[in-house]
């Protein structure tokens, strides 16, 4: 007796990773993680642990090895990604991951460039005052966040998933071929033609990039710092304004290095008999350093003295310096400098220029007050504007009292001459994100790989592939002549062209002579004269 058995199908709820938005998110994270491993991480570790010599970046072998390792690592990451996708990924998942990654990358780049623009705008306009930097960061993050939210909202729409499926069905993100055994010759020729045409363009690109072979970096907005040294600090390093302590420290370190070097050079001159003629110049250098006449002029004076020692057969030796932390600062080498956040330095400069002045001439404050005032209002001193105004008022009152007493000293009292102070400037340095290390090599290499992939995929695009297949089918119907027939036909064509040329030349010369003889045609100069006469009327 037959027994009916009912088979219950196992049902299981879809996991979180089976949902398209979650899978897209994981895929995008994997793509950007792989890019971070390939470019910033691999590039940094390579030059730090493999080729540690600073001159290794000029060695082509190092770059070839890096490119080889990067290619193998990139291939491994692609293989791992395909394994994680599984043998049968959801329809549209691969296209969605690639297109979503491109969209997120464009949003990130747009945010970086918009941030730089907002930073420069707020730096110049100062709409939020001391809070410009904070406000700029908030505005930039808000714009980038809004774009990301719009992208996520778009990805959650059913029509987007359908669009990804349609794109993937066209085969752009697939390894499969369309009608593999048909139209092979025309397909191969098309691939070779595309690779050659784009390849010549990539060669021109590589030659252009030789002018700037460095990496392609993206500057992170609102991370800029100004590198200020003794030459770009302006008058700020001599002020007692709160926040100027680092600048005064830079100046002291610079003078300490110059002092040590000047004393060493003077010792070299005193110990070398052939350099006896340079003793006066060595003493002048030491005096200039002690009097602090000017860092730039003192360093030039020191460089001239070192050159004079070398010209007279002496050995100036390596310059000494001062130790700051674990770094030896040497005059003539790396500038002794300090980094200051550019918005903070802008506000510091504005406060300094608004509240301080520089004394150009101390003037005369009267015999009783001159010695007391001379220290504060010495030439080159930086004083608050309020003190300068108070001193002018005090001198005006003193001059009035002396005039009332009939003292001849009243005519000698003069106000201190002051000038506007100059704030610090410097070279801006930003935290950079390396998009492509050694763009001269990596950019053509990446574009070359994309070219090969595009050329192969375009001949497998259904519409274009059917056209190429039909083209080869039509070519197969053509009756191709033999080599002898081709040679004979070519000779016939060339001879015919030569004969026609000779015939037309003789006909042109004959008819021209005949028509000129009967007066129908005129000579060129007569025709021109007649035309000129008609133009006058």
Secondary structure, 3 states (H helix, E strand, C coil): CCCCCCCCCCCCCCCHHHCHHHHHHHHHHHHHHHHHHHHHHHHHHHHHHHCCCHHHHHCHHHHHHHHHHHHHHHHHHHHHHHHHHCCCCCCCHHHHHHHHHHHHHHHHHHHHHHHHHHHHHHHHHCCCHHHHHHHHHHHHHHHHHHHHHHHHHHHCCHHHHHHHHHHHHCCCCCCCCCCCCCCHHHHHHHHHHHHHHHHHHHHHHHHHHHHHCCCEEEECCCCCEEEEECCCCCCHHHCCCCCCHHHHHHHHHHHHHHHHHHHHHHHHHHHCHHHHHHHHHHHHHHHHHHHCCCHHHHHHHHHHHHHHHHHCCCCCCCCCEEEECCEEEECCCCCCEEEEEHHHHHHHHHHHHHHEEEEEECCECCCCCHHHHHCCCCCCCEEEHHHHHHHHHHHHHHHHHHHHHCCHHHHHCECCEEEECCCCCCEEECCEEEEECCHHHHHHHHHHHHHHHHHHHHCCCHHHHHHHHHHHHHHHCCCCCCHHHHHHHHHHHHHHHHHHHHHHHHHHHHHHHHHHHCCCCCCHHHHHHHHHHHHHC
